[in-house]
Amino acid sequence: FFLTYHLLVVMSGTVQNLMSMFPSLSEDTITAVLEAQGGDADKACDELLNMAVGDDLFNRSIYIEDNLSASQNLQRFDKQQEDIWRKCKEREEKRLAEQRRKEEDELRRKQKQEQILAERRAKQEAAKREEEARLKEEAKRKEEQRILAERKAKQEELKKQEREAEVLKQERIKLEIQAEKDALAAQKAELEARAKTEADELAKIASEKAALEEELRKMREEKLAQQSPPKISIYTRKQQSEKDHNQDEITEEIKEKFILNGFSDNEIKVIDVSCDMELASFLKNICGDLENLKFPIVCTGNMPIGTIEQVNTLIESESQLQQLKDGKFTPDFLTTDQTNSLKDGTGVFVGQGVLDHCLDAAEYVVSGVSTLLWLPVSIVTYPFRSEKPGLEKGADDVDFDIVHTNWYWRNLKRRFRFTKNGILRIHPTHNDIRASHPYSSILAIKILSETTIVINYNDASSPDYVCATSTAINTMIELIQKRSEKEPVIIRESDLN
């Protein structure tokens, strides 16, 4: 409405000005031309000039020049009218914005009041529920008190009746009560004893679990070392120890010498060959002194170094020490043929099959007392008899032909005999014992594949790497589990990854 009114006012003034410029034209004509030109006075003036008649062009030009100032005044008037319209529009917009703000404030105020009222109602309802709960609880408490009072009254009445009962009846009740007490005491003692037993059993299980986890951790750490030969191997035979020749002290001294000369502790492994007569004989033979050589004996891979005297000599030589670090050490006391035979790992030492000749009686006996306790009687008594020992197979013994492998030899065909008390490693041709391990010394069995296992021992013996058919491997594991008093740990290769 405001815009329409403004346009009417402006056009009314413009029509009056144009009528003064064109007095020969009617007001309706001028108004129609102005509306056709959209209210533009200049365009309407041009159109009216074309329409005007009766005056020549010269007079018309003079007339236009005289009235030019009137057209400029008209433009100023239009501009003023537009400014007035713009200000009116701004005031109207401001008024509408202020009105919207007030409406929004009023809406927020109402929402706040509704929220306050809702919270107040919620509090009132919560208070009402609490009051109802309190009244209910109080009623319940009063009912319980009433029941207790009635029960107490009945108990008092019962006690009164019991006091008035006969003496024999009172004695009988006392005896029954005492019997119940004794029964409860016995039951309590039994439960406490059972609880203590279960607690001890749980503690034992927890201790065994911790020990197994620790052993598993150690096996993970030693996994790489067990799969490849250590840089330095120190072989002991503690069951043959002498008072003036302490193998533990000598072993520690040898380890310290190597560590001080650049070897790490995990590059040095100590192995006890007390239960492995085959390996003990092999080590003494490759060192060249079967009679006078004393353990511990030091080797690098499958190459002998010797005793602590040879170790001292090696360390004093920088060139030999560097060869040892580089894995290229060869002892001076070996010939080329002897060195090559050891590198082959076949057990043949310069034409003599150390691992294939029949071990003599002394080599059996020096294995030690603890091992002899469960060996066949014919083997134990052989040094005191004239005939050759005969290794007989017992009724419960089970034999398996296997391939025995280690870093000091490869692919030895041997026979594992599982007796009632342990495992015998036997030469398949000579039928003589090469190593003996009681079941109690078996710590863990590591399954590398369906046809390969590693038997680890808890007496520092070298582990046995055994290859056989999958059926034989499974049967051997079952026999060890069945005949061992304490079942060894079974670990699969995947568990160590």
Secondary structure, 3 states (H helix, E strand, C coil): CHHHHHHHHHHHHHHHHHHHHCCCCCHHHHHHHHHHCCCCHHHHHHHHHHHCCCCCHHHHHHHHHHHHHHHHHHHHHHHHHHHHHHHHHHHHHHHHHHHHHHHHHHHHHHHHHHHHHHHHHHHHHHHHHHHHHHHHHHHHHHHHHHHHHHHHHHHHHHHHHHHCCCHHHHHHHHHHHHHHHHHHHHHHHHHHHHHHHHHHHHHHHHHHHHHHHHHHHHHHHCHHHHHCCCCEEEEECHHHCECCECHHHHHHHHHHHHHHCCCCHHHEEEEECCCCHHHHHHHHHHCCCCCCCCCCEEEECCEEEECHHHHHHHHHCHHHHHHHHCCCCCCCCCCHHHHHHHHHCCCEECCEECCCCCCCHHHHHCCCHHHHCCCCHHHHCHHHCCCCCCCCCCCCCEEEEEEEECCCCCCEEEEEEECCCEEEEECCCCCCEEEEEEHHHEEEEEEEECCEEEEEECCCECCEEEECCHHHHHHHHHHHHHHCCCCCEEEEHHHHC
